[in-house]
Amino acid sequence: MDQPNMDQPPIAIPPEVFETAAETMGAFFEPISRVERHASAQDFLDCAKSFKRARTLQRFTALEGKKFLEVGSGFGTNLAVFIKRFGVDGYGVEPGGEGFAAGFQASRKVLEGNGISPERVSNAVGESLPFADESFDIVYSANVLEHTREPAQVLSESMRVLRKGGLLHMEIPNHLSYFEGHYMVLMPPLVWKPILPLWIRWVIRRDPSFARTLQTQINPFWCRRALREIARVYPLDEITLGQDLFLERLSGKMRFETQMVEASIGGLMRVFQAVNRWNWIGRLIVLLRGYYPMYLTVRKKA
């Protein structure tokens, strides 16, 4: 398993990028998650999360020297860490624009501030990737698919640009779970799409507008249906949807990567862990398909 070069300097976040994150993404989510915008930006730009994500990905593939694409590179922290500390030949796509879509320009500033060409991030969407077939060894994304217009098309495009034998790895919410990570609240499983807006409006007492934009059909059943359709064109092997990682976390072997999630339900998770002998709670949740998040991981057949 390849390891990062710890002699390299830490990833630098330019101050203007932090302020942009606070006044765009942070300000947008402040009334949604009830987290102060600068705290939200600090958590969003925390490079420790990127290290944890890279080490999760290392469970399935080596990283050093691999040609790597991040679909939805956000503010560029993942990409910078993966390139500088894990040795990938990394590229990203992020749609550009004003306000909440300021991540494209910010990600370029993060790369440039760390001695990486800003041209490695393209202004594009996951439904139409500007790359030739079979261009990458790894296609990756974290918390992006639920925000896309056509998530099944994003998966198909990701498989198109993936080389034979390559790995697709996406961290995504599971809307059959007990937790909603944008509002930072417990929720019932979303067996019916309007449940989340109704829950947010009448139980949580917050504005449900953002909830209506989420692709809440995404769950383990949806993932497997989407993969079956994609496999008609691009043969693949499903490795996991993240059940094993969830069981490790609930048993206490792993922790939530996001401090805000830890602050929101960390106490509840520790209660679960205290009474979760033989991980019976985790196994029950997995049986009910409620594990959170999902790590959709597949290999394109050679």
Secondary structure, DSSP 8 states (H G I E B T S, - for coil): -----TTS------HHHHHHHIIIIIHHHHHHH---HHHHHHHHT-HHHHHHHHHHHTTTS--TT-EEEEES-TTSHHHHHHHHHH--EEEEE----SGGGTHHHHHHHHHHHTT--GGGEES--TTS-SS-TT-EEEEEEES-GGGSS-HHHHHHHHHHTEEEEEEEEEEE--TTSSEETTTTEE----SSTTHHHHIIIIII-S--TTGGGS-TT-SHHHHHHHHHHHHTTS-EEEEESSHHHHHHHHHTSS--S-HHHHHHHHHHHHHHHHH-GGGHHHHHHHHTT--SSEEEEEEE--
